């Protein structure tokens, strides 16, 4: 187990360090910079979608979807961060309990 | 979004607001860290290995993936490979963050450790460089401390916390990312990119290995970024000689 733990840990750290260390000159092109700007948006929304609507390698709508919907509404009403997250958990837990 | 400012004129307002949010994000991910500690030890990793992952790997998605593969009876190295695949996105975050934060070379190895979803999302939505820097460091440190603390507690309280779904904790991460990203989703292009990225990721989930759907979403950003010729208002200003370099 230890070799896998160490390989994953050091590898993930190396990936982070490499990303931060790419010379700014390489990114100075306007389009490259535009891509770098859009990358966090694309990655984070993909994460939201996969964490809320998939289970393993299947698509799945369950209590998490209700939680996310609650979060969308809370964000619309400009609720504070912890309220958004707390509400999502609460709704997911209640829906799961009721199902 | 307005152009990134070098000076924050509302610092007296911005600073406490950013710090408060950073603590809030730390608390929320800490709650998720409890379940990581519990699931990881339940999957057959020792308490020490579990804590090592939170300290050194420090990327929630990758850690859950490793524990998930091992817990499901997979080979540990398959788990490591999945963790690395999921970790690639942090490298992409670094591309964006290095220009935003303008780190000194001695800061880079420290900053690298806290390049994660939360610190990136908190940083890229800011309108001034000082606020972006403060958001990155304060969120990264807050999440690091609370995530590790929660991992230890979760690892020792495994039995009580083995099914975090009962508390709805599996809805916490998507809700948190949504709350963090929402300021970026007010203008048109990021909205379109977000929508297409989500659809591409979901459509590819049944077809490709875990970790790959999120990377395909990165391709969406690349296609849109290179395809659009329009100058975006939230682009950083460039020196003339750098344009089309």
Interface residues (C-beta under 8 A of the other chain):
Chain A: X1 X2 X3 X4 X5 X6 X7 X8 X9 X10 X11 X12 X13 X15 X16 X17 X18 X19 X20 X21 X22 X24 X25 X27 X28 X29 X30 X31 X32 X33 X34 X35 X36 X37 X38 X39 X40 X41 X42 X43 X44 X45 X46 X47 X48 X49 X50 X51 X52 X53 X54 X56 X57 X58 X59 X63 X64 X66 X67 X68 X70 X71 X72 X74 X75 X80 X81 X82 X84 X85 X87 X88 X89 X90 X91 X92 X93 X94 X96
Chain B: X21 X24 X25 X27 X28 X31 X44 X45 X46 X49 X52 X53 X56 X57 X58 X59 X61 X62 X66 X70 X76 X77 X79 X80 X83 X84 X87 X88 X89 X90 X91 X92 X93 X94 X95 X96 X97 X98 X99 X103 X108 X109 X111 X112 X113 X115 X117 X120 X121 X124 X165 X166 X167 X168 X169 X170 X171 X172 X173 X174 X175 X176 X177 X178 X179 X180 X181 X182 X184 X185 X189 X190 X193 X194 X195 X196 X197 X198 X199 X200 X201 X202 X205 X206 X210 X213 X214 X216 X217 X218 X220 X221 X222 X224 X225 X226 X228 X231 X232 X234 X235 X236 X238 X242 X243 X244 X245
